[in-house]
Amino acid sequence: MESTRVIAVRHGETAWNVDTRIQGQLDIELNDTGLWQARRVAKALLEEPISAIYASDLARAWQTAKEIGELRGLEVATDPGLRERAFGHFEGRTFADIDEALPIQARRWRTRDPEFAPEGGESLLTFQERITSTAARIAARHPGELVLMVAHGGVMDVLYRAATRQGLQAPRTWALGNAAINRLLWTPQGFTLVGWADTRHLSDDVLDETTA
């Protein structure tokens, strides 16, 4: 089977990114900066031979993908498998609130305990399996083509780890900026990294939070 080129883009900024408030699978829309970022990444990708656009069905990702699709006349296919990690009762809280109110759980979360799942949410192991299988399923539909996937910070993190063979608990040294352009290659053997965190189309005020 031929390889599939993948461009993975995190959604534009939301008000909750600014507030360091966990969105998880809550449906938060882009703020004005996020809409501007979506338009900028759409222009940056205009010359790319993208065959299909897939996005998380959460508004912030779908809005970003819609800007890209409209500029080039492509429909966006939504896939709930590309949603952010479900954070259960963490969702809607700020990082500081979680640290103060739930210190034991916060420690397990911040140390990236693979088996820890906030009440009503997903563990990193479950989340990793969902994202890698969804992304592989999408890529396998398009051998020899270039596809775009628009999703979330946690999704980008899982894809980077998959492409570089780094474990779930490895310290993160890579950026997960809003509306950054990330490039991967997929074959049936898995993902490999081509390029990461291209933000030349954006200004320097891009936030970098994984829980969006």
BAVEXTOR-314141 format. One record per atom (N, C-alpha, C): residue number from 0; atom name; x, y, z. Coordinates in steps of 0.1 Angstrom, whole numbers, plus 2048, in hexadecimal, padded with zeros to 3 digits. Example, Ala and Ser with C-alpha at 12.3 -4.5 7.8 and 13.67 -1.06 7.14 Angstrom:
2
[rec 0,'N',[884,7C7,84E]] [rec 0,'CA',[87B,7D3,84E]] [rec 0,'C',[884,7DF,84E]] [rec 1,'N',[880,7EA,847]] [rec 1,'CA',[889,7F5,847]] [rec 1,'C',[881,800,84F]] 
This chain:
212
[rec 0,'N',[808,7F4,800]] [rec 0,'CA',[800,800,800]] [rec 0,'C',[809,80D,800]] [rec 1,'N',[805,816,7F8]] [rec 1,'CA',[80C,823,7F8]] [rec 1,'C',[80A,82A,805]] [rec 2,'N',[814,833,808]] [rec 2,'CA',[813,83B,814]] [rec 2,'C',[809,846,812]] [rec 3,'N',[805,84C,81D]] [rec 3,'CA',[7FC,857,81E]] [rec 3,'C',[802,863,825]] [rec 4,'N',[803,86E,81E]] [rec 4,'CA',[808,87A,825]] [rec 4,'C',[7FD,880,82D]] [rec 5,'N',[800,885,839]] [rec 5,'CA',[7F6,88A,842]] [rec 5,'C',[7FB,898,847]] [rec 6,'N',[7F2,8A2,846]] [rec 6,'CA',[7F4,8AF,84D]] [rec 6,'C',[7EB,8AF,859]] [rec 7,'N',[7F0,8B1,865]] [rec 7,'CA',[7E8,8B1,871]] [rec 7,'C',[7E9,8BF,876]] [rec 8,'N',[7DD,8C5,879]] [rec 8,'CA',[7DC,8D3,87E]] [rec 8,'C',[7D4,8D3,88A]] [rec 9,'N',[7D9,8DA,895]] [rec 9,'CA',[7D1,8DC,8A0]] [rec 9,'C',[7C8,8E8,89E]] [rec 10,'N',[7BC,8E8,8A4]] [rec 10,'CA',[7B3,8F3,8A2]] [rec 10,'C',[7B8,901,8A6]] [rec 11,'N',[7B2,90B,8A2]] [rec 11,'CA',[7B6,919,8A6]] [rec 11,'C',[7B2,91B,8B5]] [rec 12,'N',[7B7,926,8BA]] [rec 12,'CA',[7B5,92A,8C8]] [rec 12,'C',[7A7,92C,8CC]] [rec 13,'N',[7A4,928,8D9]] [rec 13,'CA',[797,92A,8DF]] [rec 13,'C',[799,933,8EC]] [rec 14,'N',[78E,938,8F1]] [rec 14,'CA',[78F,940,8FD]] [rec 14,'C',[794,937,909]] [rec 15,'N',[790,92A,908]] [rec 15,'CA',[794,921,913]] [rec 15,'C',[7A3,91E,912]] [rec 16,'N',[7A9,91E,906]] [rec 16,'CA',[7B8,91D,905]] [rec 16,'C',[7BE,928,90D]] [rec 17,'N',[7B9,934,90B]] [rec 17,'CA',[7BF,940,912]] [rec 17,'C',[7BE,93F,921]] [rec 18,'N',[7B2,939,925]] [rec 18,'CA',[7B0,938,934]] [rec 18,'C',[7B6,92C,93A]] [rec 19,'N',[7BE,924,932]] [rec 19,'CA',[7C3,917,936]] [rec 19,'C',[7B8,90E,93D]] [rec 20,'N',[7AD,90E,936]] [rec 20,'CA',[7A1,906,93B]] [rec 20,'C',[7A0,8FA,932]] [rec 21,'N',[79E,8EE,939]] [rec 21,'CA',[79E,8E2,931]] [rec 21,'C',[791,8E0,929]] [rec 22,'N',[792,8DF,91C]] [rec 22,'CA',[786,8DD,914]] [rec 22,'C',[782,8CF,912]] [rec 23,'N',[78C,8C6,910]] [rec 23,'CA',[789,8B8,90E]] [rec 23,'C',[77F,8B7,902]] [rec 24,'N',[774,8B1,905]] [rec 24,'CA',[76A,8AF,8FB]] [rec 24,'C',[75E,8B8,8FC]] [rec 25,'N',[760,8C3,904]] [rec 25,'CA',[756,8CE,904]] [rec 25,'C',[757,8D5,8F7]] [rec 26,'N',[74C,8DA,8F2]] [rec 26,'CA',[74B,8E0,8E5]] [rec 26,'C',[74D,8EF,8E5]] [rec 27,'N',[75A,8F3,8E5]] [rec 27,'CA',[75D,902,8E6]] [rec 27,'C',[761,907,8D8]] [rec 28,'N',[75C,912,8D4]] [rec 28,'CA',[75F,918,8C7]] [rec 28,'C',[76C,920,8C7]] [rec 29,'N',[771,923,8BC]] [rec 29,'CA',[77D,92B,8BA]] [rec 29,'C',[77A,93A,8BF]] [rec 30,'N',[784,940,8C4]] [rec 30,'CA',[783,94F,8C7]] [rec 30,'C',[787,956,8BA]] [rec 31,'N',[788,963,8BB]] [rec 31,'CA',[78C,96B,8AF]] [rec 31,'C',[79A,968,8AA]] [rec 32,'N',[7A3,966,8B4]] [rec 32,'CA',[7B0,962,8B0]] [rec 32,'C',[7B0,955,8A9]] [rec 33,'N',[7A8,94B,8AE]] [rec 33,'CA',[7A8,93E,8A8]] [rec 33,'C',[7A2,93E,89A]] [rec 34,'N',[798,947,898]] [rec 34,'CA',[793,948,88A]] [rec 34,'C',[79D,94E,881]] [rec 35,'N',[7A5,958,886]] [rec 35,'CA',[7B0,95D,87E]] [rec 35,'C',[7BA,953,87B]] [rec 36,'N',[7BE,94B,885]] [rec 36,'CA',[7C8,940,882]] [rec 36,'C',[7C3,936,878]] [rec 37,'N',[7B6,933,879]] [rec 37,'CA',[7B0,929,870]] [rec 37,'C',[7B1,92F,861]] [rec 38,'N',[7AE,93B,860]] [rec 38,'CA',[7AF,941,852]] [rec 38,'C',[7BE,941,84D]] [rec 39,'N',[7C7,944,856]] [rec 39,'CA',[7D5,944,853]] [rec 39,'C',[7DA,936,84F]] [rec 40,'N',[7D6,92C,856]] [rec 40,'CA',[7DB,91F,853]] [rec 40,'C',[7D4,91A,846]] [rec 41,'N',[7C8,91E,843]] [rec 41,'CA',[7C1,91B,837]] [rec 41,'C',[7C9,921,82B]] [rec 42,'N',[7CD,92D,82C]] [rec 42,'CA',[7D5,933,821]] [rec 42,'C',[7E3,92C,81F]] [rec 43,'N',[7E9,928,82B]] [rec 43,'CA',[7F6,922,82A]] [rec 43,'C',[7F5,914,823]] [rec 44,'N',[7EA,90E,824]] [rec 44,'CA',[7E8,900,81E]] [rec 44,'C',[7E2,900,810]] [rec 45,'N',[7DF,90C,80B]] [rec 45,'CA',[7D8,90D,7FF]] [rec 45,'C',[7DE,906,7F3]] [rec 46,'N',[7EB,905,7F2]] [rec 46,'CA',[7F2,8FF,7E7]] [rec 46,'C',[7F5,8F0,7E9]] [rec 47,'N',[7F1,8EB,7F5]] [rec 47,'CA',[7F4,8DD,7F8]] [rec 47,'C',[7E9,8D4,7F1]] [rec 48,'N',[7ED,8C9,7EB]] [rec 48,'CA',[7E4,8C1,7E3]] [rec 48,'C',[7DC,8B8,7ED]] [rec 49,'N',[7D4,8BE,7F5]] [rec 49,'CA',[7CC,8B6,7FF]] [rec 49,'C',[7C0,8AF,7F8]] [rec 50,'N',[7BF,8A2,7FB]] [rec 50,'CA',[7B4,89B,7F5]] [rec 50,'C',[7A7,89B,7FD]] [rec 51,'N',[7A9,89B,80A]] [rec 51,'CA',[79E,89A,813]] [rec 51,'C',[7A1,8A1,821]] [rec 52,'N',[797,8A6,827]] [rec 52,'CA',[798,8AD,834]] [rec 52,'C',[78F,8A6,83E]] [rec 53,'N',[796,8A2,849]] [rec 53,'CA',[78E,89C,854]] [rec 53,'C',[790,8A4,861]] [rec 54,'N',[786,8A5,869]] [rec 54,'CA',[787,8AD,875]] [rec 54,'C',[780,8A6,881]] [rec 55,'N',[784,8A9,88D]] [rec 55,'CA',[77C,8A6,899]] [rec 55,'C',[76F,8AD,897]] [rec 56,'N',[764,8A7,89D]] [rec 56,'CA',[757,8AE,89B]] [rec 56,'C',[755,8B8,8A6]] [rec 57,'N',[75F,8BB,8AE]] [rec 57,'CA',[75D,8C6,8B8]] [rec 57,'C',[75F,8D4,8B0]] [rec 58,'N',[758,8DE,8B4]] [rec 58,'CA',[757,8EA,8AD]] [rec 58,'C',[764,8F1,8AA]] [rec 59,'N',[76D,8F1,8B3]] [rec 59,'CA',[77A,8F8,8B1]] [rec 59,'C',[782,8F2,8A6]] [rec 60,'N',[782,8E4,8A5]] [rec 60,'CA',[789,8DE,89A]] [rec 60,'C',[781,8DF,88D]] [rec 61,'N',[774,8DD,88E]] [rec 61,'CA',[76C,8DE,881]] [rec 61,'C',[76D,8EC,87B]] [rec 62,'N',[76C,8F6,884]] [rec 62,'CA',[76D,904,87E]] [rec 62,'C',[77A,906,877]] [rec 63,'N',[785,901,87D]] [rec 63,'CA',[792,903,877]] [rec 63,'C',[793,8FB,86A]] [rec 64,'N',[78E,8EF,869]] [rec 64,'CA',[78E,8E7,85D]] [rec 64,'C',[785,8EE,852]] [rec 65,'N',[77A,8F3,857]] [rec 65,'CA',[770,8FA,84D]] [rec 65,'C',[777,905,846]] [rec 66,'N',[77F,90D,84D]] [rec 66,'CA',[786,918,846]] [rec 66,'C',[790,913,83B]] [rec 67,'N',[796,908,83E]] [rec 67,'CA',[79F,902,835]] [rec 67,'C',[798,8FC,829]] [rec 68,'N',[78D,8F5,82C]] [rec 68,'CA',[785,8EF,821]] [rec 68,'C',[77E,8F9,818]] [rec 69,'N',[779,903,81E]] [rec 69,'CA',[771,90D,816]] [rec 69,'C',[77B,914,80C]] [rec 70,'N',[787,917,810]] [rec 70,'CA',[790,91E,807]] [rec 70,'C',[794,916,7FB]] [rec 71,'N',[793,908,7FC]] [rec 71,'CA',[797,900,7F1]] [rec 71,'C',[78B,8F7,7EB]] [rec 72,'N',[77F,8FA,7F0]] [rec 72,'CA',[773,8F2,7EB]] [rec 72,'C',[773,8E4,7EF]] [rec 73,'N',[778,8E1,7FB]] [rec 73,'CA',[777,8D3,800]] [rec 73,'C',[76E,8D2,80C]] [rec 74,'N',[765,8C8,80C]] [rec 74,'CA',[75D,8C5,818]] [rec 74,'C',[765,8BF,823]] [rec 75,'N',[761,8C2,82F]] [rec 75,'CA',[768,8BD,83B]] [rec 75,'C',[760,8B1,840]] [rec 76,'N',[767,8A5,842]] [rec 76,'CA',[760,899,848]] [rec 76,'C',[764,899,857]] [rec 77,'N',[75A,899,85F]] [rec 77,'CA',[75C,899,86D]] [rec 77,'C',[75D,88B,872]] [rec 78,'N',[766,889,87C]] [rec 78,'CA',[768,87B,882]] [rec 78,'C',[76A,87D,891]] [rec 79,'N',[760,878,899]] [rec 79,'CA',[762,879,8A7]] [rec 79,'C',[76E,872,8AD]] [rec 80,'N',[773,869,8A5]] [rec 80,'CA',[780,862,8AA]] [rec 80,'C',[78B,86C,8AB]] [rec 81,'N',[78B,878,8A5]] [rec 81,'CA',[795,882,8A6]] [rec 81,'C',[793,88C,8B2]] [rec 82,'N',[789,889,8BA]] [rec 82,'CA',[786,892,8C5]] [rec 82,'C',[792,893,8CF]] [rec 83,'N',[793,89E,8D6]] [rec 83,'CA',[79C,89F,8E1]] [rec 83,'C',[79A,894,8EC]] [rec 84,'N',[7A3,891,8F4]] [rec 84,'CA',[7A2,888,8FF]] [rec 84,'C',[796,88C,908]] [rec 85,'N',[78E,883,90C]] [rec 85,'CA',[783,886,915]] [rec 85,'C',[789,887,923]] [rec 86,'N',[787,893,92A]] [rec 86,'CA',[78D,895,937]] [rec 86,'C',[782,895,942]] [rec 87,'N',[776,890,93F]] [rec 87,'CA',[76D,88E,94A]] [rec 87,'C',[76B,89A,952]] [rec 88,'N',[76C,898,960]] [rec 88,'CA',[769,8A3,969]] [rec 88,'C',[774,8AE,96A]] [rec 89,'N',[77F,8AC,962]] [rec 89,'CA',[789,8B7,960]] [rec 89,'C',[784,8C1,957]] [rec 90,'N',[77B,8BE,94E]] [rec 90,'CA',[777,8C7,943]] [rec 90,'C',[770,8D3,949]] [rec 91,'N',[773,8DF,944]] [rec 91,'CA',[76E,8EC,949]] [rec 91,'C',[776,8F2,954]] [rec 92,'N',[77F,8EA,95A]] [rec 92,'CA',[788,8F0,965]] [rec 92,'C',[795,8F5,95F]] [rec 93,'N',[79A,8FF,966]] [rec 93,'CA',[7A8,904,963]] [rec 93,'C',[7B2,8FA,969]] [rec 94,'N',[7BE,8FB,963]] [rec 94,'CA',[7C9,8F3,968]] [rec 94,'C',[7CB,8F5,977]] [rec 95,'N',[7CB,902,97B]] [rec 95,'CA',[7CD,906,989]] [rec 95,'C',[7C2,900,992]] [rec 96,'N',[7B6,900,98E]] [rec 96,'CA',[7AB,8FB,995]] [rec 96,'C',[7AC,8EC,998]] [rec 97,'N',[7B1,8E5,98E]] [rec 97,'CA',[7B3,8D6,98F]] [rec 97,'C',[7BE,8D3,999]] [rec 98,'N',[7C9,8DB,998]] [rec 98,'CA',[7D4,8D9,9A1]] [rec 98,'C',[7D0,8DB,9B0]] [rec 99,'N',[7C7,8E5,9B2]] [rec 99,'CA',[7C3,8E9,9BF]] [rec 99,'C',[7B8,8DF,9C5]] [rec 100,'N',[7AE,8DC,9BC]] [rec 100,'CA',[7A3,8D4,9C1]] [rec 100,'C',[7A5,8C5,9C1]] [rec 101,'N',[7AE,8C1,9B7]] [rec 101,'CA',[7AF,8B2,9B5]] [rec 101,'C',[7BE,8AF,9B4]] [rec 102,'N',[7C6,8B2,9BF]] [rec 102,'CA',[7D5,8B0,9BE]] [rec 102,'C',[7DA,8A3,9BA]] [rec 103,'N',[7D4,898,9BF]] [rec 103,'CA',[7D8,88B,9BC]] [rec 103,'C',[7D6,887,9AE]] [rec 104,'N',[7CA,88A,9A9]] [rec 104,'CA',[7C6,888,99B]] [rec 104,'C',[7CF,891,992]] [rec 105,'N',[7D1,89D,996]] [rec 105,'CA',[7D9,8A7,98E]] [rec 105,'C',[7E7,8A1,98C]] [rec 106,'N',[7ED,89B,997]] [rec 106,'CA',[7FA,896,996]] [rec 106,'C',[7FB,88A,98C]] [rec 107,'N',[7F1,882,98D]] [rec 107,'CA',[7F1,876,983]] [rec 107,'C',[7EF,87C,975]] [rec 108,'N',[7E7,886,973]] [rec 108,'CA',[7E5,88C,966]] [rec 108,'C',[7F2,892,961]] [rec 109,'N',[7F9,89A,969]] [rec 109,'CA',[804,8A2,965]] [rec 109,'C',[811,899,963]] [rec 110,'N',[811,88E,96A]] [rec 110,'CA',[81C,884,968]] [rec 110,'C',[819,87A,95D]] [rec 111,'N',[80E,87C,956]] [rec 111,'CA',[80A,874,94A]] [rec 111,'C',[809,866,94E]] [rec 112,'N',[802,863,958]] [rec 112,'CA',[7FF,855,95C]] [rec 112,'C',[7F7,84F,951]] [rec 113,'N',[7FC,845,949]] [rec 113,'CA',[7F4,840,93E]] [rec 113,'C',[7E7,83A,941]] [rec 114,'N',[7E5,835,94D]] [rec 114,'CA',[7D9,82E,951]] [rec 114,'C',[7CF,837,958]] [rec 115,'N',[7D3,844,95B]] [rec 115,'CA',[7CA,84D,963]] [rec 115,'C',[7C0,853,959]] [rec 116,'N',[7B3,852,95E]] [rec 116,'CA',[7A8,858,957]] [rec 116,'C',[7A0,860,960]] [rec 117,'N',[79F,86D,95E]] [rec 117,'CA',[796,875,966]] [rec 117,'C',[788,86F,966]] [rec 118,'N',[781,871,971]] [rec 118,'CA',[773,86B,972]] [rec 118,'C',[76B,86F,966]] [rec 119,'N',[766,866,95E]] [rec 119,'CA',[75E,868,952]] [rec 119,'C',[767,86B,946]] [rec 120,'N',[774,869,947]] [rec 120,'CA',[77D,86C,93C]] [rec 120,'C',[784,860,937]] [rec 121,'N',[78E,863,92E]] [rec 121,'CA',[797,858,928]] [rec 121,'C',[7A4,858,92F]] [rec 122,'N',[7AA,84C,92F]] [rec 122,'CA',[7B9,84B,933]] [rec 122,'C',[7C1,84F,926]] [rec 123,'N',[7CE,852,929]] [rec 123,'CA',[7D6,854,91D]] [rec 123,'C',[7D7,848,914]] [rec 124,'N',[7D7,83C,91A]] [rec 124,'CA',[7D8,830,912]] [rec 124,'C',[7CC,82E,909]] [rec 125,'N',[7C0,831,90E]] [rec 125,'CA',[7B4,830,906]] [rec 125,'C',[7B4,83B,8FB]] [rec 126,'N',[7B8,847,8FF]] [rec 126,'CA',[7B8,852,8F6]] [rec 126,'C',[7C2,84F,8EA]] [rec 127,'N',[7CE,84A,8EE]] [rec 127,'CA',[7D8,847,8E4]] [rec 127,'C',[7D3,83D,8DA]] [rec 128,'N',[7CC,833,8DF]] [rec 128,'CA',[7C7,828,8D6]] [rec 128,'C',[7BC,82E,8CC]] [rec 129,'N',[7B4,837,8D2]] [rec 129,'CA',[7A9,83D,8C9]] [rec 129,'C',[7AF,845,8BE]] [rec 130,'N',[7B9,84D,8C2]] [rec 130,'CA',[7BF,857,8B8]] [rec 130,'C',[7C7,84F,8AE]] [rec 131,'N',[7D0,846,8B2]] [rec 131,'CA',[7D8,840,8A8]] [rec 131,'C',[7D0,837,89E]] [rec 132,'N',[7C5,831,8A4]] [rec 132,'CA',[7BD,828,89B]] [rec 132,'C',[7B5,831,892]] [rec 133,'N',[7AF,83C,897]] [rec 133,'CA',[7A7,845,88E]] [rec 133,'C',[7B0,84B,883]] [rec 134,'N',[7BC,850,887]] [rec 134,'CA',[7C4,856,87D]] [rec 134,'C',[7C9,84C,872]] [rec 135,'N',[7CC,840,877]] [rec 135,'CA',[7D1,836,86D]] [rec 135,'C',[7C5,832,864]] [rec 136,'N',[7B9,831,86A]] [rec 136,'CA',[7AD,82D,861]] [rec 136,'C',[7AB,838,856]] [rec 137,'N',[7AC,844,85A]] [rec 137,'CA',[7AA,84F,850]] [rec 137,'C',[7B5,84F,846]] [rec 138,'N',[7C2,84E,84A]] [rec 138,'CA',[7CD,84E,841]] [rec 138,'C',[7CC,842,837]] [rec 139,'N',[7C8,836,83C]] [rec 139,'CA',[7C7,82A,833]] [rec 139,'C',[7BD,82C,828]] [rec 140,'N',[7B4,835,829]] [rec 140,'CA',[7AA,838,81E]] [rec 140,'C',[7B0,83F,813]] [rec 141,'N',[7BC,845,815]] [rec 141,'CA',[7C2,84E,80B]] [rec 141,'C',[7D0,84B,807]] [rec 142,'N',[7D3,83F,803]] [rec 142,'CA',[7E0,83B,7FF]] [rec 142,'C',[7E5,844,7F3]] [rec 143,'N',[7F1,849,7F4]] [rec 143,'CA',[7F7,851,7EA]] [rec 143,'C',[7F2,860,7EA]] [rec 144,'N',[7EA,863,7F3]] [rec 144,'CA',[7E4,871,7F4]] [rec 144,'C',[7E9,878,800]] [rec 145,'N',[7E4,885,800]] [rec 145,'CA',[7E7,88E,80C]] [rec 145,'C',[7DA,891,813]] [rec 146,'N',[7D9,88E,81F]] [rec 146,'CA',[7CC,891,827]] [rec 146,'C',[7CF,89A,832]] [rec 147,'N',[7C5,8A2,836]] [rec 147,'CA',[7C6,8AB,841]] [rec 147,'C',[7BE,8A7,84C]] [rec 148,'N',[7C3,8A7,859]] [rec 148,'CA',[7BB,8A4,865]] [rec 148,'C',[7BC,8AF,86E]] [rec 149,'N',[7B1,8B5,872]] [rec 149,'CA',[7B0,8C0,87B]] [rec 149,'C',[7AB,8BC,888]] [rec 150,'N',[7B2,8BD,893]] [rec 150,'CA',[7AE,8B8,8A0]] [rec 150,'C',[7B3,8C1,8AB]] [rec 151,'N',[7B9,8BB,8B5]] [rec 151,'CA',[7BB,8C1,8C2]] [rec 151,'C',[7C9,8BF,8C7]] [rec 152,'N',[7CD,8C7,8D2]] [rec 152,'CA',[7DA,8C6,8D7]] [rec 152,'C',[7DE,8B8,8DB]] [rec 153,'N',[7D5,8B1,8E3]] [rec 153,'CA',[7D8,8A4,8E7]] [rec 153,'C',[7DA,89A,8DB]] [rec 154,'N',[7D2,89C,8D1]] [rec 154,'CA',[7D3,894,8C5]] [rec 154,'C',[7E0,896,8BE]] [rec 155,'N',[7E5,8A2,8BD]] [rec 155,'CA',[7F2,8A5,8B7]] [rec 155,'C',[7FD,89E,8BF]] [rec 156,'N',[7FB,89E,8CC]] [rec 156,'CA',[806,898,8D5]] [rec 156,'C',[806,889,8D3]] [rec 157,'N',[7FB,883,8D2]] [rec 157,'CA',[7FB,874,8CF]] [rec 157,'C',[801,871,8C2]] [rec 158,'N',[7FE,879,8B7]] [rec 158,'CA',[803,876,8AA]] [rec 158,'C',[812,878,8AA]] [rec 159,'N',[817,882,8B1]] [rec 159,'CA',[826,885,8B1]] [rec 159,'C',[82C,879,8B8]] [rec 160,'N',[827,874,8C3]] [rec 160,'CA',[82D,869,8CA]] [rec 160,'C',[82D,85C,8C2]] [rec 161,'N',[822,85A,8BB]] [rec 161,'CA',[821,84F,8B2]] [rec 161,'C',[82B,84F,8A7]] [rec 162,'N',[82D,85B,8A1]] [rec 162,'CA',[836,85D,896]] [rec 162,'C',[845,85C,89A]] [rec 163,'N',[848,85F,8A7]] [rec 163,'CA',[856,85F,8AB]] [rec 163,'C',[859,854,8B5]] [rec 164,'N',[84F,84B,8B7]] [rec 164,'CA',[850,83F,8BF]] [rec 164,'C',[853,843,8CE]] [rec 165,'N',[84D,84E,8D3]] [rec 165,'CA',[850,852,8E1]] [rec 165,'C',[844,84E,8E9]] [rec 166,'N',[847,849,8F5]] [rec 166,'CA',[83D,844,8FE]] [rec 166,'C',[834,84F,904]] [rec 167,'N',[828,84B,90A]] [rec 167,'CA',[81F,855,90F]] [rec 167,'C',[824,85D,91A]] [rec 168,'N',[82E,858,921]] [rec 168,'CA',[833,85F,92D]] [rec 168,'C',[840,867,92A]] [rec 169,'N',[845,866,91D]] [rec 169,'CA',[851,86E,91A]] [rec 169,'C',[84E,87D,91B]] [rec 170,'N',[857,884,921]] [rec 170,'CA',[855,893,922]] [rec 170,'C',[853,899,914]] [rec 171,'N',[849,8A2,913]] [rec 171,'CA',[847,8A9,907]] [rec 171,'C',[850,8B4,904]] [rec 172,'N',[857,8B3,8F9]] [rec 172,'CA',[861,8BE,8F5]] [rec 172,'C',[85D,8C4,8E8]] [rec 173,'N',[851,8C1,8E3]] [rec 173,'CA',[84C,8C6,8D6]] [rec 173,'C',[840,8CF,8D8]] [rec 174,'N',[83E,8D8,8CF]] [rec 174,'CA',[834,8E2,8D0]] [rec 174,'C',[826,8DC,8CA]] [rec 175,'N',[81B,8E2,8D0]] [rec 175,'CA',[80E,8DE,8CC]] [rec 175,'C',[806,8EA,8C9]] [rec 176,'N',[80B,8F4,8C2]] [rec 176,'CA',[805,901,8C0]] [rec 176,'C',[7F8,900,8B8]] [rec 177,'N',[7EF,90A,8BC]] [rec 177,'CA',[7E2,90B,8B4]] [rec 177,'C',[7E5,90E,8A6]] [rec 178,'N',[7DF,907,89D]] [rec 178,'CA',[7E0,90A,88E]] [rec 178,'C',[7EE,907,888]] [rec 179,'N',[7F6,900,890]] [rec 179,'CA',[803,8FC,88A]] [rec 179,'C',[801,8F1,880]] [rec 180,'N',[80A,8F1,876]] [rec 180,'CA',[80A,8E7,86C]] [rec 180,'C',[814,8DB,86F]] [rec 181,'N',[80F,8CF,870]] [rec 181,'CA',[817,8C4,873]] [rec 181,'C',[816,8B9,868]] [rec 182,'N',[821,8B3,864]] [rec 182,'CA',[821,8AA,859]] [rec 182,'C',[826,89C,85D]] [rec 183,'N',[81F,892,858]] [rec 183,'CA',[822,884,85B]] [rec 183,'C',[820,87C,84F]] [rec 184,'N',[826,870,84F]] [rec 184,'CA',[824,866,845]] [rec 184,'C',[81E,859,84B]] [rec 185,'N',[814,853,845]] [rec 185,'CA',[80E,847,84A]] [rec 185,'C',[810,83C,840]] [rec 186,'N',[814,830,845]] [rec 186,'CA',[814,824,83E]] [rec 186,'C',[80E,819,847]] [rec 187,'N',[80B,80D,843]] [rec 187,'CA',[805,803,84C]] [rec 187,'C',[80E,800,858]] [rec 188,'N',[81A,804,857]] [rec 188,'CA',[823,802,863]] [rec 188,'C',[822,80D,86D]] [rec 189,'N',[81B,818,86A]] [rec 189,'CA',[819,822,873]] [rec 189,'C',[81D,830,86E]] [rec 190,'N',[81E,83A,877]] [rec 190,'CA',[821,847,873]] [rec 190,'C',[830,84A,875]] [rec 191,'N',[835,853,86C]] [rec 191,'CA',[842,859,86E]] [rec 191,'C',[841,868,86D]] [rec 192,'N',[84B,86F,872]] [rec 192,'CA',[84A,87E,873]] [rec 192,'C',[851,884,867]] [rec 193,'N',[84B,88E,861]] [rec 193,'CA',[851,895,855]] [rec 193,'C',[854,8A3,85A]] [rec 194,'N',[84B,8AA,860]] [rec 194,'CA',[84E,8B8,865]] [rec 194,'C',[844,8BB,870]] [rec 195,'N',[848,8C4,879]] [rec 195,'CA',[83F,8C7,884]] [rec 195,'C',[83F,8D6,888]] [rec 196,'N',[834,8DA,88C]] [rec 196,'CA',[832,8E8,892]] [rec 196,'C',[836,8F3,889]] [rec 197,'N',[832,8F3,87D]] [rec 197,'CA',[835,8FE,874]] [rec 197,'C',[82A,909,877]] [rec 198,'N',[82F,914,87C]] [rec 198,'CA',[826,91F,87F]] [rec 198,'C',[82A,92C,878]] [rec 199,'N',[831,92B,86D]] [rec 199,'CA',[836,936,865]] [rec 199,'C',[82A,93F,861]] [rec 200,'N',[81E,939,85F]] [rec 200,'CA',[813,940,85A]] [rec 200,'C',[80C,948,865]] [rec 201,'N',[811,947,872]] [rec 201,'CA',[80A,94D,87D]] [rec 201,'C',[814,957,884]] [rec 202,'N',[80E,95F,88D]] [rec 202,'CA',[816,968,895]] [rec 202,'C',[81B,960,8A1]] [rec 203,'N',[823,967,8A9]] [rec 203,'CA',[829,960,8B4]] [rec 203,'C',[821,95E,8C1]] [rec 204,'N',[814,961,8C0]] [rec 204,'CA',[80C,961,8CD]] [rec 204,'C',[803,954,8CD]] [rec 205,'N',[808,949,8C7]] [rec 205,'CA',[800,93D,8C7]] [rec 205,'C',[802,936,8D4]] [rec 206,'N',[7F7,932,8DB]] [rec 206,'CA',[7F7,92B,8E7]] [rec 206,'C',[7FB,91C,8E5]] [rec 207,'N',[800,916,8EF]] [rec 207,'CA',[804,908,8EE]] [rec 207,'C',[800,900,8FA]] [rec 208,'N',[7F4,8FB,8FA]] [rec 208,'CA',[7EE,8F3,905]] [rec 208,'C',[7E9,8E6,8FF]] [rec 209,'N',[7EC,8DB,906]] [rec 209,'CA',[7E8,8CE,901]] [rec 209,'C',[7DA,8CA,903]] [rec 210,'N',[7D3,8D1,90C]] [rec 210,'CA',[7C6,8CC,910]] [rec 210,'C',[7BB,8D4,909]] [rec 211,'N',[7BC,8D5,8FC]] [rec 211,'CA',[7B2,8DD,8F5]] [rec 211,'C',[7AC,8D4,8EB]] 
